Amino acid sequence: MDGAAKYFFARHTGTPVINRLRPIFRTAPIILAVAMLTLAGGWFGHVLGTRMRISSDRAAITSYSDQLLAHAIDVIAETNGAIDAANASPQDFCSPAEIELMRNMLFAARNLKDIGRIKDGHLICSTILGKTDGSVPMPQGPYTQLADGTRIYPDTPLAVSDSNAPVVDRGNANAVIDPRAFDTLKDPPFHYGIFYGDVGKKHLARIFGEGDAVVPAPADGVAWSLKSGILRRDGCSEASGLCISVWARLSELDAFSHGIVNAIMLLGAALGALGGLTWVNFRRRDQSLMARLSRALAHEELTLLYQPVVNVADGKIVGAEALVRWQSNESKGDFVPPDVFIAIAEQKGIAGRVTRYVLNRAIEEMAETLRLHDGFRITINIVASDLSDPKFFAALDDGLRRGGLSPRQIGIELTERSTADSSAAIEGIARLRSRGHIVYLDDFGTGYSSLSYLGELDVDVLKMDRAFTRTVGTDAVTVSIVPQIIDMAIKHNLSILVEGIETAAQATYFRNLPVPVMGQGWYYGKPVSAAALTKQLEQQDGIVAVKKGRKRSRQSLRKTGSSR
Ligand SMILES: Nc1nc2c(ncn2[C@@H]2O[C@@H]3COP(=O)(O)O[C@H]4[C@@H](O)[C@H](n5cnc6c(=O)[nH]c(N)nc65)O[C@@H]4COP(=O)(O)O[C@H]3[C@H]2O)c(=O)[nH]1
């Protein structure tokens, strides 16, 4: 293709543009997801913070209302007490003795400004004015009249000073409430109104504060409202004839509570962002782990160890399980546990590559040993997807041919978990067995298999999970499961391989079972290299391979255990 043709091709296929846009397509959804999580966290924090703020404001408003009510009850009790006492005065009406009596009452009161006697709508005498000439009229209104004749004049201009104050009269006496009666509750943090009258009939006069009477408030109780940005509490007490309203604009509520809302909102946003970034990080980590694993497979960095499997009766090695090891060159030689990277490889769909790698490597390293030691077998672990993967079966055929091995010498281990898709598992197992491989059901007893299912799977060997082995010799309840698993295996005509034998006591227990079993575990041997395992077998069987160019000799040939 000449230069012009290349240019034409590039322009008309649009490839360069797509390539340039690819990173944007890849990162945009991630950025969007993190931004959405941040916003969602912030919104959730705002809602939560506002709720917390309103609930804390409610508590403060309630406490202030309670203080106002308690004080208002004192003020009204003093007012009514003074009016009743003046009406019941034994002295002559407005005589010096009666004025003296009222003055004594005023001295004792804390919330009254004046007490007086009235007749025909005029003030005849009072503690402050003394005896008048009878021409001082009572205020003309507005007032609220109660059933017992009590009249309440809110915010009334006083004859004695330039100030205004609530005045209450009944019968022939009145009392002027001190306009500073509520100054004890200085610098009110909220707006308030104090209303006095007949609560049941809602005949109420405001005696202090601001605002209107609380018409929708219950006769004896509390009502909250949040309208037009105003949080309001209206409460009435029928016995005292008092209603108290306290309210505040949300915008006026103190900076501290705003601080809380903002802090919680920020915290929510931060948590949202953190969640998003953690998710991205996990994705990246998994992806980069997979990329590294893929390179490690290509560069043949993965190695194998082999853990001996013995006949428990005499401790002789009859096989070995190939266990993969990955010491990642790219991350300073970090060891990545096989169950971790195999699980991620399964999710990402590259576990089959690991299986084939392990199979090829095991045959490469152990073919000669396998050929020399009759009855000895290597088992490899596979994953669920291998059971229906033609590449796996092709690799098996190819490996056996290259190694000059019989299928019985390569055992296949699959976990209970990998048999969860039962029809594929049944089919795959049948296929493996029909080719002559011995199939092991690994980690048996960890919870996936039922008895009938075990019959359907039709495997050769049941590997009892090491969780059960661990209970032998202890009084753990699960120990009783061990004989049941053994019985089950016998009933299904399966061989038994016990995993995780670590102590002599456990070895003795399994040696004394009524059926012969195979065993694997640290008691018999930890996973070792191919060379070390070969050496162990040479010592055991007295068979030594003739090295490099020399003819191989088989000094002795002994059968080493179950060939099943
Ligand atoms: N505490 C204790 N542990 C013992 C004892 N004897 C053996 N083990 C450990 O138990 C695990 C046995 O392998 P598994 O059940 O197949 O469990 C394996 C298997 O599920 C998976 N795995 C390992 N290699 C491969 C592989 O090549 N392919 C696949 N698909 N999975 C593999 O990773 C799992 C863990 O493997 P490892 O870390 O090598 O851990 C091995 C082995 O080192 C003992 O007496 N006590």
The ligand as a Tripos MOL2 file, in Angstrom:
@<TRIPOS>MOLECULE
LIG
   46    52     1     0     0
SMALL
NO_CHARGES

@<TRIPOS>ATOM
      1 N1         -2.7930  -26.4770   56.5870 N.pl3     1 LIG1
      2 C1         -2.3730  -27.4690   55.7900 C.ar      1 LIG1
      3 N2         -2.3640  -27.2420   54.4600 N.ar      1 LIG1
      4 C2         -1.9520  -28.2810   53.6810 C.ar      1 LIG1
      5 C3         -1.5320  -29.5180   54.1990 C.ar      1 LIG1
      6 N3         -1.2000  -30.2980   53.1700 N.ar      1 LIG1
      7 C4         -1.3920  -29.5820   52.0500 C.ar      1 LIG1
      8 N4         -1.8510  -28.3510   52.3400 N.ar      1 LIG1
      9 C5         -2.2130  -27.2760   51.4150 C.3       1 LIG1
     10 O1         -3.5450  -27.5220   51.0330 O.3       1 LIG1
     11 C6         -3.7340  -27.1750   49.6770 C.3       1 LIG1
     12 C7         -4.2100  -28.3790   48.9620 C.3       1 LIG1
     13 O2         -4.6280  -28.0640   47.7100 O.3       1 LIG1
     14 P1         -6.1450  -27.9020   47.2780 P.3       1 LIG1
     15 O3         -7.0890  -28.3910   48.3180 O.co2     1 LIG1
     16 O4         -6.2450  -28.5160   45.9300 O.co2     1 LIG1
     17 O5         -6.3170  -26.3100   47.1920 O.3       1 LIG1
     18 C8         -5.5700  -25.6380   46.2500 C.3       1 LIG1
     19 C9         -6.2660  -25.5280   44.9110 C.3       1 LIG1
     20 O6         -7.6620  -25.3450   45.1050 O.3       1 LIG1
     21 C10        -5.6870  -24.2530   44.3480 C.3       1 LIG1
     22 N5         -4.6180  -24.6170   43.4400 N.ar      1 LIG1
     23 C11        -3.3100  -24.8610   43.6900 C.ar      1 LIG1
     24 N6         -2.6770  -25.1600   42.5500 N.ar      1 LIG1
     25 C12        -3.5930  -25.1540   41.5500 C.ar      1 LIG1
     26 C13        -3.5560  -25.3870   40.1320 C.ar      1 LIG1
     27 O7         -2.5270  -25.7140   39.5450 O.2       1 LIG1
     28 N7         -4.7330  -25.2380   39.4500 N.ar      1 LIG1
     29 C14        -5.8990  -24.9160   40.0620 C.ar      1 LIG1
     30 N8         -6.9920  -24.8350   39.3240 N.pl3     1 LIG1
     31 N9         -5.9670  -24.6940   41.3810 N.ar      1 LIG1
     32 C15        -4.8300  -24.8030   42.1270 C.ar      1 LIG1
     33 O8         -5.1730  -23.5020   45.4080 O.3       1 LIG1
     34 C16        -5.4770  -24.1690   46.6340 C.3       1 LIG1
     35 C17        -4.4270  -23.8830   47.6380 C.3       1 LIG1
     36 O9         -3.2410  -24.4300   47.2460 O.3       1 LIG1
     37 P2         -1.9610  -24.3450   48.1430 P.3       1 LIG1
     38 O10        -1.8190  -22.9770   48.7070 O.co2     1 LIG1
     39 O11        -0.8540  -24.9260   47.3570 O.co2     1 LIG1
     40 O12        -2.3190  -25.2700   49.3530 O.3       1 LIG1
     41 C18        -2.3740  -26.6930   49.1760 C.3       1 LIG1
     42 C19        -1.4120  -27.3400   50.1390 C.3       1 LIG1
     43 O13        -0.1820  -26.6570   50.2590 O.3       1 LIG1
     44 C20        -1.5670  -29.6960   55.6220 C.ar      1 LIG1
     45 O14        -1.2200  -30.7530   56.1730 O.2       1 LIG1
     46 N10        -2.0040  -28.6440   56.3600 N.ar      1 LIG1
@<TRIPOS>BOND
     1     1     2 1
     2     2     3 ar
     3     2    46 ar
     4     3     4 ar
     5     4     5 ar
     6     4     8 ar
     7     5     6 ar
     8     5    44 ar
     9     6     7 ar
    10     7     8 ar
    11     8     9 1
    12     9    10 1
    13     9    42 1
    14    10    11 1
    15    11    12 1
    16    11    41 1
    17    12    13 1
    18    13    14 1
    19    14    15 2
    20    14    16 1
    21    14    17 1
    22    17    18 1
    23    18    19 1
    24    18    34 1
    25    19    20 1
    26    19    21 1
    27    21    22 1
    28    21    33 1
    29    22    23 ar
    30    22    32 ar
    31    23    24 ar
    32    24    25 ar
    33    25    26 ar
    34    25    32 ar
    35    26    27 2
    36    26    28 ar
    37    28    29 ar
    38    29    30 1
    39    29    31 ar
    40    31    32 ar
    41    33    34 1
    42    34    35 1
    43    35    36 1
    44    36    37 1
    45    37    38 2
    46    37    39 1
    47    37    40 1
    48    40    41 1
    49    41    42 1
    50    42    43 1
    51    44    45 2
    52    44    46 ar
@<TRIPOS>SUBSTRUCTURE
     1 LIG1         1 GROUP 0 **** ****
